[in-house]
Amino acid sequence: MRFLALAAIAALYQVAAAETVQVKYHGAVSLDSFACSDVRENSDVSRICYDKAERYMVIQLKATNYHYCEIDAATVQALLSSSSKRQFFQSRIRGSGSDGPFDCRTHPIPKKYRQ
């Protein structure tokens, strides 16, 4: 009986601990399925979250979250291991303003994250 009570409390805690962020130009995104990494370098890139199964990334620049679609795991891994995440982001991920290699305006947002 105690085990069931503890399991119920643990399940409630997991639901309460679920994190949702506001993504600019999109809305709320639950980070339940993402692997997130805090960035500890002197840069405006402060957090990188990636859902490998959906090929979908949320990146926090200063205090604002942006999303990128159809981004492959190798690119995200290269971003995470780069010595300058901001420089890598600017040159390999960020678009020109109306399009880019992973721009969600021209690449589909996974169904799971559509509003």
N, C-alpha and C positions, 0 to 999 in steps of 0.2 A: 504494500500500500504506500509506504514511504517513497519507494522508487517511482511510482506513478505520479505522486505529488511533485517530486523533484523534476521529473520529465516534463510535466505540465508547466512548471515555473520556468524551466530552461527554454521551452518552446515559446512562451510569452516573451521572455527576454530577447530571443532572436528576432521576433517580430518587432519589438520595440527598438532594437538596435539597428534595424534596417535604415540605410541612409538614402536620402533623395536629394539631388542637387538641381538647381535651376540652370538650364543651358540656354545661353543667349540665342535668340531667334528660333527657339524650339519649345522650351517649357521644361517641366519636371521630368527627371530621369532617375529611376531607382538604380542604385549601384549594387544591388543584391548579387548580380551575376558577373560583376567586374572584379578584376584584380587591380588594386590601387597601390601606387607608390608615391610617397611624399618625396619631393625633391629638396635636397639640402645644399643647394649651391646658390651663389649670389646671382640670382636671375629672377625674371618675372614669371618663369615657369615654376609653379609650386606643387602641382600634383598631376599625376598621369594615371588614368583609369582605363582599363582595356577589357573588353568582352571578346575573348578569342573566338568563341563559337559563332558570334555574330559579326566579327570583324569590325567592331565599333569602338571608337576611343572618345573619351571625354578628357580634356586637358584644361587645367586651371591656369590661367594667365592672370597674375595679380589676384584679384578677387572675383574674376569672371570665368565661368565655365563655357567652353566651346566644344562642339562635337565634330567628329570626322568619320566618314563612312567608307566601307570596303577597304579598310586599311589592314594590311597583312601583318602577321605576327613578327616577321623579320624586321620590318620597318619600325615597329614599336620597340622591339628589343634593341635595335640600333640607337633609337632615341634614348632609351633608358641607360644605355651604356656609354653614350657620347660624353665627351668632356665638357661640351657646351650644349646643353639641351636647347637653349634659346636659338643658337646658331643653326643647329640641326633642324629644329622645327621650322625656322624661317626659310631655309634652303630646300628642304625635302618634303615638308608636309603642308605648310600654309600655302594657300592659293593666291591668285592675283587680285582678288576682290570679287570676281564674278565666277571663278572656276579655279580648280586646283586638282591635284591627283587624288584627293580624298574628300573633296568638298561635298557636303550633304545636299547642296542645291542641285548638283549634277550626278550624284551617286545616290542610290536609294538608301533611305534610313531603314534599318531592319524593322520588320513588322512588329516585333516585340516592343520597340521603342517609339513607334508612331503615335502621334496624339489623336 
